[in-house]
Amino acid sequence: MNAHAKAHTSADARAKRDAMAKRDAVVQQDAVTGELGSTGETGSTGEVGATGEVGGAALGRSRRSAGPARTPRARPERGPKSDARTRARRTALRTRGGLSIRVDIRATIVGLTLTAAALAMGVVLIGTGDYPIGFVDVVRTLFGNGTIAQDYIVNELRLPRVLVALLVGASLGLAGAIFQSLSRNPLGSPDVIGFGQGSAAGALTVIVLFQGSSFQVAMGAVLGGLVTGIAVYVLAWRQGIQGYRLVLVGIGAAAMLSAVNGYLLTKAELVDAARAVIWLTGSLNGRDWDQVWPLLIACAVLAPVVFGNARGLRMLEMGDDSAYALGVRVERTRLVMMLAAVLLTAIATSAAGPVAFVALTAPQLARRLTRAPGPNLLPAACMGAVLLVTADWGTQRMFGADQLPVGVLTGILGGGYLLWLLVTERKAGRV
């Protein structure tokens, strides 16, 4: 009899333990499902939220049948102020055809502000010189209401130089943003990974070996940049292009091309060597309409190509696999954007020489202003224009009659920025 009672007691204990285990399992599942039902953050259609509510109701009935349980702790929801800030930062423009374009409000405001600043600095630069002209008089002259002397000075002598500065700065800023996005590296700019040196090698070859004209020098710079771009792309290819490999191959190409440029200078005649050194420094002196029109045409052709592939470039920053999953033709997009950036760099270099560090600093400064992920193409282009126009104004105002080439000032400032960037990236553990 005692053995029978003990067996009955053991069976009751096991049944009680099983019931408690089932109740704990129901409580845990209810907590997880209740959190999903209360937040519903996973999708925009609300499917997860609806599923969470149904599951929570069903499991609630099971919980009541199982006995009392602890109330699960709900996940804190986003407040209305946070949602308002998100909506204020980004909005979508929709057309009748179903096209939707998401616009970052802050990036748009920064781009428009930088554009206005570049144009204002351009007007100030036009009025700067041995014959100073006021801001209002420059604007009136640009609209055809100035005197004969003002019209000649503004439209024939100073306006081409300012337009070259604006277009070269915008081209370098845009090219720098593309290369930094493709390489996913803040050091991946054309003047660091060899494309500027390639254009310089082409121009020096024409100057030293063929004593070519200005047009031939420009064509040599474009050809040198293209050849360098193709060589770096082929050498960096290994079942695709990786950012670190592109930067390393480009740095090696830059070192080799710098040695070639030095050798060409040692073999040049005195007059050709002096001309080559001035060109290598990067200068806007003596620029006229012959340099403006090729730059303007190149920017008009290449800018739509770049902005048309901006979405694919943004997807590439998440990795090739994610870009493939989102429908991006990875290698085609990478090749098109790299070719456009090489052409922008080569044409800008052909017009003003290898102006240092504009392509490196402009995208990073633009990103810090916009605080937005992605390449920030338009703000980077506007920032490049602002930097180069401001640097040209500084070389005219800071050094008196001894006007320095603009590349000297950008090199000094850009070198300091590069050191600061290396220190901050090292502290962040990215280099």
C-alpha positions in Angstrom: 0.0 0.0 0.0 2.8 2.4 0.8 4.5 1.6 -2.5 1.3 2.3 -4.3 0.9 5.7 -2.5 4.5 6.7 -3.3 4.0 5.9 -7.0 0.8 8.0 -7.0 2.6 10.9 -5.4 5.5 10.7 -7.9 3.0 10.8 -10.8 1.3 13.9 -9.3 4.7 15.6 -9.0 5.7 14.9 -12.5 2.3 16.1 -13.8 2.7 19.4 -11.8 6.3 19.9 -13.2 5.0 19.3 -16.8 2.2 21.9 -16.2 4.6 24.5 -14.9 7.0 23.9 -17.8 4.2 24.4 -20.3 3.1 27.5 -18.6 6.6 29.0 -18.6 6.9 28.2 -22.3 3.6 29.9 -23.1 4.7 33.0 -21.1 8.0 33.3 -23.0 6.4 32.8 -26.4 3.7 35.4 -25.5 6.4 37.9 -24.4 8.2 37.6 -27.7 5.1 37.7 -29.9 3.6 40.5 -27.8 6.7 42.7 -28.4 6.5 42.1 -32.2 2.8 42.9 -32.1 3.3 46.1 -30.1 6.2 47.5 -32.3 5.6 46.3 -35.8 8.9 47.9 -37.0 10.0 45.3 -39.4 7.9 46.2 -42.4 6.1 49.1 -43.8 2.9 47.1 -44.6 2.2 46.3 -41.0 2.2 42.5 -41.5 4.4 41.8 -38.4 2.2 44.1 -36.2 -1.0 42.3 -37.4 0.5 38.9 -36.8 1.7 39.9 -33.4 -1.8 41.0 -32.3 -3.4 37.8 -33.4 -0.7 35.6 -31.8 -0.9 37.7 -28.6 -4.7 37.2 -28.4 -4.5 33.4 -29.0 -1.6 32.9 -26.5 -3.4 35.2 -24.1 -6.3 32.7 -24.0 -3.8 29.8 -23.5 -2.2 31.8 -20.7 -5.5 32.4 -18.9 -6.2 28.7 -19.1 -2.7 27.9 -17.7 -3.0 30.2 -14.8 -1.6 33.7 -13.9 1.6 34.8 -15.5 3.9 37.8 -15.5 3.2 40.7 -17.8 5.9 41.0 -20.5 7.9 44.2 -20.5 7.0 46.2 -23.6 9.7 47.7 -25.9 9.7 51.5 -25.7 8.2 53.1 -28.8 9.6 56.0 -30.7 8.0 59.2 -29.7 6.3 61.7 -32.0 9.3 64.1 -31.9 11.6 61.5 -33.3 9.2 60.6 -36.1 8.8 64.3 -36.9 12.6 64.7 -37.1 12.9 61.7 -39.4 10.1 63.0 -41.7 11.7 66.4 -41.7 15.0 65.0 -42.7 13.8 62.8 -45.6 10.9 63.1 -47.9 9.8 61.4 -51.2 8.8 63.1 -54.4 6.3 61.0 -56.4 5.2 61.5 -60.0 2.1 60.3 -61.8 4.0 57.6 -63.6 4.8 55.9 -60.2 8.4 57.2 -60.0 9.5 57.9 -56.4 12.6 59.8 -55.5 13.7 60.1 -51.9 15.2 63.5 -51.0 17.4 64.3 -48.0 16.3 67.7 -46.9 19.5 68.5 -45.1 21.7 67.4 -48.0 19.6 69.5 -50.4 19.9 72.6 -48.2 23.7 72.1 -47.9 24.0 71.6 -51.7 22.0 74.8 -52.4 24.0 76.8 -49.8 27.3 75.6 -51.2 26.2 76.5 -54.7 25.3 80.0 -53.6 28.6 80.3 -51.7 30.5 79.2 -54.8 28.8 81.7 -57.0 29.2 84.5 -54.5 32.9 83.8 -54.2 33.2 83.7 -57.9 31.8 87.2 -58.1 34.2 88.4 -55.4 37.1 86.8 -57.3 36.1 88.6 -60.5 36.2 91.9 -58.7 39.7 91.1 -57.2 42.8 92.4 -59.0 44.9 95.4 -59.9 41.7 97.0 -61.1 39.2 96.3 -58.3 35.5 96.2 -59.1 32.7 96.2 -56.6 30.3 93.3 -56.1 27.3 95.1 -57.4 29.2 96.4 -60.4 30.4 92.9 -61.3 26.8 91.6 -61.2 25.6 94.5 -63.4 28.5 93.9 -65.8 27.7 90.2 -66.0 24.1 91.1 -67.0 25.4 93.6 -69.7 25.0 96.9 -67.8 28.7 97.7 -67.1 31.0 100.2 -68.8 33.2 99.2 -71.7 36.3 98.9 -69.5 34.4 96.8 -67.0 32.9 94.6 -69.7 36.4 93.8 -71.1 38.0 93.1 -67.7 35.1 91.0 -66.4 34.0 89.0 -69.4 37.3 88.7 -71.3 40.0 88.5 -68.6 38.5 87.4 -65.3 35.3 85.5 -66.0 37.0 82.6 -67.9 39.5 82.1 -65.0 36.6 81.9 -62.4 34.6 79.5 -64.6 37.6 77.2 -64.9 38.0 77.3 -61.1 34.4 76.5 -60.6 34.3 73.7 -63.1 37.6 72.2 -62.1 36.7 72.2 -58.4 33.3 70.7 -59.1 34.8 68.0 -61.3 37.5 67.1 -58.8 35.0 67.0 -55.9 32.6 64.8 -57.9 35.4 62.4 -59.0 36.7 62.2 -55.4 33.3 61.3 -54.1 33.0 58.5 -56.6 36.4 57.0 -55.9 35.9 57.2 -52.1 32.6 55.5 -52.5 33.9 52.8 -54.8 36.9 52.1 -52.6 34.9 52.6 -49.3 38.0 54.5 -48.1 38.4 58.2 -47.3 41.9 58.1 -48.9 40.6 56.8 -52.2 40.8 60.1 -54.2 42.3 60.5 -57.7 45.4 62.4 -56.5 46.2 59.6 -54.0 45.6 56.5 -56.2 47.5 57.7 -59.2 45.0 59.2 -61.7 46.3 62.7 -61.3 49.9 61.5 -61.8 48.8 59.6 -64.9 47.3 62.8 -66.4 50.5 64.7 -65.5 52.6 62.0 -67.2 50.7 62.4 -70.4 51.0 66.1 -70.4 54.7 66.0 -69.6 55.3 63.6 -72.4 53.7 66.1 -74.8 55.6 69.1 -73.4 59.0 67.5 -73.1 59.2 65.1 -76.1 56.9 66.9 -78.6 56.9 70.6 -77.5 53.2 70.5 -78.1 50.6 73.3 -78.0 48.2 73.9 -75.1 45.5 71.9 -76.8 47.9 69.0 -77.4 49.0 69.1 -73.8 45.4 68.9 -72.7 44.8 65.9 -74.9 47.9 64.3 -73.6 46.7 64.7 -70.0 43.3 63.2 -70.9 45.0 60.2 -72.6 47.4 59.7 -69.8 44.5 59.7 -67.3 42.6 57.2 -69.3 45.5 54.8 -69.7 46.3 55.0 -66.0 42.7 54.3 -65.2 42.5 51.2 -67.4 45.8 49.9 -66.0 44.8 50.3 -62.4 41.4 48.7 -63.1 43.0 45.7 -64.8 45.6 45.3 -62.1 43.1 45.6 -59.3 40.7 43.1 -60.9 40.5 39.8 -59.2 37.0 38.3 -59.7 35.8 41.8 -59.1 37.2 45.0 -57.7 37.7 45.4 -53.9 38.3 48.8 -52.3 41.5 48.1 -50.5 43.0 46.5 -53.6 42.1 49.5 -55.7 43.7 51.9 -53.2 46.9 49.8 -52.9 47.3 49.3 -56.7 46.6 53.0 -57.2 49.2 54.1 -54.6 51.8 51.9 -56.4 50.9 53.4 -59.7 51.2 56.9 -58.3 54.7 56.2 -57.0 55.8 54.8 -60.4 54.3 57.6 -62.4 55.9 60.2 -60.1 59.3 58.7 -60.9 58.5 58.8 -64.6 57.5 62.5 -64.3 60.8 63.3 -62.5 62.8 61.5 -65.2 61.0 63.5 -68.0 61.8 66.7 -66.2 65.5 65.8 -66.1 65.5 65.3 -69.9 63.7 68.4 -70.8 65.2 71.6 -72.2 65.3 74.6 -69.8 62.3 76.3 -71.4 60.2 73.2 -71.6 61.2 72.2 -68.0 60.1 75.6 -66.7 56.8 75.3 -68.6 56.3 71.8 -67.2 57.0 72.7 -63.6 54.5 75.6 -63.8 51.9 73.2 -65.2 52.6 70.5 -62.6 52.0 72.9 -59.7 48.4 73.5 -60.7 47.6 77.0 -61.8 44.7 79.1 -63.0 46.8 81.9 -64.4 46.1 82.9 -68.0 43.0 80.6 -68.4 40.7 81.8 -71.2 37.6 80.6 -73.0 39.6 77.9 -74.8 39.8 76.0 -71.5 36.2 76.8 -70.4 34.3 75.1 -73.3 35.9 71.6 -73.1 35.3 71.6 -69.4 31.7 72.8 -69.8 30.9 70.1 -72.4 32.6 67.4 -70.4 30.6 68.3 -67.2 27.4 68.5 -69.2 27.9 65.0 -70.6 29.3 63.2 -67.6 27.2 64.8 -64.8 23.9 63.1 -66.0 25.8 59.8 -66.2 27.1 60.1 -62.7 23.8 61.2 -61.1 21.9 58.6 -63.1 24.0 55.9 -61.5 23.9 57.4 -58.0 21.5 54.9 -56.6 23.7 52.0 -57.8 26.7 53.6 -56.3 24.9 54.0 -53.0 24.0 50.3 -53.0 27.6 49.3 -53.8 28.6 50.8 -50.4 26.7 48.0 -48.7 28.7 45.3 -50.5 28.4 43.5 -53.7 26.1 40.8 -52.4 23.6 43.3 -51.1 23.8 45.3 -54.3 23.2 42.1 -56.3 20.2 41.3 -54.1 18.8 44.8 -54.7 19.0 44.4 -58.5 22.1 46.5 -59.2 24.4 45.4 -62.0 27.5 45.6 -59.9 30.3 45.4 -62.4 28.6 47.5 -65.0 27.8 50.3 -62.5 31.3 50.2 -61.0 32.9 50.4 -64.5 30.7 53.2 -65.7 31.3 55.3 -62.5 35.0 54.7 -62.5 35.3 55.7 -66.2 33.3 58.8 -65.5 35.5 59.7 -62.5 38.7 59.1 -64.5 37.4 61.4 -67.3 36.4 64.1 -64.9 39.8 64.0 -63.3 41.7 63.9 -66.6 39.7 66.8 -68.1 40.1 68.9 -64.9 43.8 68.2 -64.8 44.2 69.1 -68.5 42.6 72.5 -67.8 44.4 73.6 -64.6 47.1 71.0 -63.9 47.1 68.5 -61.1 45.5 70.6 -58.3 46.3 68.7 -55.1 43.9 67.5 -52.4 40.6 69.1 -53.7 39.3 65.7 -54.6 40.4 64.3 -51.2 38.9 67.0 -48.9 35.7 68.1 -50.7 33.7 64.8 -50.3 34.7 64.4 -46.6 33.8 68.0 -45.8 30.5 67.6 -47.6 29.7 64.4 -45.8 30.4 66.1 -42.4 28.0 68.9 -43.3 25.2 66.8 -44.6 25.6 64.1 -41.9 24.1 61.7 -44.5 25.4 58.3 -45.5 26.3 57.6 -49.1 28.5 59.4 -51.6 26.8 62.9 -51.4 27.7 63.6 -55.0 26.1 67.0 -55.4 27.3 68.5 -52.1 30.8 67.1 -52.9 30.8 68.8 -56.3 29.7 72.1 -54.8 32.2 71.9 -52.0 35.0 71.3 -54.5 34.0 74.5 -56.4 33.9 76.5 -53.2 37.3 75.2 -52.1 39.1 76.0 -55.4 37.5 79.4 -55.9 38.4 80.4 -52.3 41.9 79.1 -52.7 42.4 81.1 -55.9 41.1 84.2 -54.1 43.5 83.5 -51.2 46.5 83.3 -53.5 45.7 86.7 -55.0 44.9 88.4 -51.7 47.3 86.8 -49.2 50.6 87.1 -51.0 50.4 90.6 -52.7 52.1 90.9 -56.0 53.7 87.5 -55.7 50.7 85.4 -56.7 51.2 81.8 -56.0 49.8 79.0 -58.1 46.5 77.8 -56.6 48.0 74.3 -56.3 50.5 75.5 -53.7 47.8 76.7 -51.3 45.6 73.6 -51.8 48.6 71.4 -51.3 49.5 73.1 -48.0 45.9 73.0 -46.7 45.2 69.6 -48.1 48.4 68.1 -46.6 47.4 69.3 -43.1 43.9 67.9 -43.6 45.4 64.6 -44.7 47.4 64.3 -41.5 44.4 65.2 -39.4 42.3 62.5 -41.3 45.0 59.9 -40.8 45.1 60.6 -37.0 41.3 60.5 -36.6 40.9 57.4 -38.7 43.7 55.7 -36.7 42.0 56.6 -33.4 38.7 55.2 -34.8 40.5 52.0 -35.7 39.9 52.2 -39.4 43.5 52.5 -40.6 
